[in-house]
Amino acid sequence: MEKTNDMPIWVYLAFSSIEARRTALILIGASALFTLYCIPWVTLAEMPEWVGKVFRIDDWSWFAMMVPMTIWYWLALRWVDKNAGWKLPE
């Protein structure tokens, strides 16, 4: 994505190496999935042993970091959509 004069730096930093809206949506989807993965499922209830091996996260620190990051990507996508910042297919 090319930075325009009216583009805020936080939008440019979110999508500086992303050229297409579809790729940005994939990034946001992957961030949302990883955010769900980062919930410390093992500490919430009695779970089978395999859950503890698959979901190795046992505190809320990763979740607390992923939520604002996912929101940042989503807000940047909204800004770019409203300001026609994506390249049109040729």
C-alpha positions as CSV (number, residue, x, y, z in Angstrom):
1,M,0.0,0.0,0.0
2,E,1.3,3.4,-0.8
3,K,1.1,6.1,1.8
4,T,-1.0,9.1,0.9
5,N,-0.7,12.6,2.5
6,D,-4.0,12.1,4.4
7,M,-3.3,8.6,5.6
8,P,-2.6,8.4,9.3
9,I,0.7,6.7,10.3
10,W,-1.2,4.0,12.3
11,V,-3.1,2.9,9.2
12,Y,0.1,2.8,7.1
13,L,1.9,0.8,9.8
14,A,-0.9,-1.8,9.9
15,F,-0.9,-2.4,6.1
16,S,2.4,-1.1,4.8
17,S,3.2,-4.4,3.0
18,I,-0.3,-5.4,2.1
19,E,-1.5,-4.5,-1.4
20,A,-5.0,-6.0,-1.5
21,R,-8.1,-5.8,0.7
22,R,-8.4,-9.6,0.6
23,T,-5.0,-10.0,2.1
24,A,-5.9,-7.6,4.9
25,L,-9.0,-9.6,5.6
26,I,-6.9,-12.8,5.8
27,L,-4.6,-11.0,8.3
28,I,-7.5,-9.9,10.4
29,G,-9.1,-13.4,10.4
30,A,-5.8,-15.0,11.4
31,S,-5.4,-12.4,14.2
32,A,-8.9,-13.2,15.4
33,L,-8.3,-16.9,15.4
34,F,-5.0,-16.5,17.2
35,T,-6.7,-14.3,19.7
36,L,-9.2,-17.2,20.5
37,Y,-6.3,-19.6,20.7
38,C,-4.6,-17.3,23.3
39,I,-7.5,-17.7,25.8
40,P,-6.1,-19.8,28.7
41,W,-8.6,-22.6,28.2
42,V,-6.9,-24.8,30.7
43,T,-7.5,-22.4,33.6
44,L,-11.2,-21.8,32.8
45,A,-12.5,-25.3,33.7
46,E,-11.6,-28.9,34.1
47,M,-10.3,-30.0,30.8
48,P,-9.0,-33.3,29.5
49,E,-5.2,-33.6,29.5
50,W,-4.8,-33.2,25.7
51,V,-6.3,-29.7,26.0
52,G,-3.3,-28.6,28.1
53,K,-0.9,-30.0,25.6
54,V,-2.6,-28.3,22.6
55,F,-3.3,-25.0,24.4
56,R,0.0,-24.4,26.2
57,I,-0.9,-20.8,27.2
58,D,-1.8,-20.6,30.9
59,D,-2.1,-16.8,31.5
60,W,-4.0,-13.9,29.9
61,S,-1.0,-11.9,28.7
62,W,-1.1,-13.1,25.0
63,F,-4.8,-12.6,24.9
64,A,-4.5,-9.1,26.3
65,M,-2.0,-8.3,23.6
66,M,-3.9,-9.8,20.7
67,V,-7.2,-8.1,21.3
68,P,-6.0,-4.5,20.8
69,M,-3.9,-5.7,17.8
70,T,-6.9,-7.3,16.1
71,I,-9.0,-4.2,16.8
72,W,-6.2,-2.0,15.3
73,Y,-6.1,-4.0,12.1
74,W,-9.9,-3.8,11.9
75,L,-10.0,-0.1,12.4
76,A,-7.2,0.4,9.9
77,L,-9.2,-1.7,7.4
78,R,-12.3,0.5,8.0
79,W,-10.2,3.7,7.4
80,V,-8.8,2.4,4.2
81,D,-12.2,1.3,3.0
82,K,-13.8,4.7,3.7
83,N,-10.9,6.5,2.0
84,A,-10.6,4.3,-1.1
85,G,-7.0,3.3,-0.3
86,W,-7.0,-0.1,-2.1
87,K,-5.6,-0.5,-5.5
88,L,-8.2,-1.4,-8.1
89,P,-7.6,-4.7,-10.0
90,E,-6.1,-4.1,-13.4
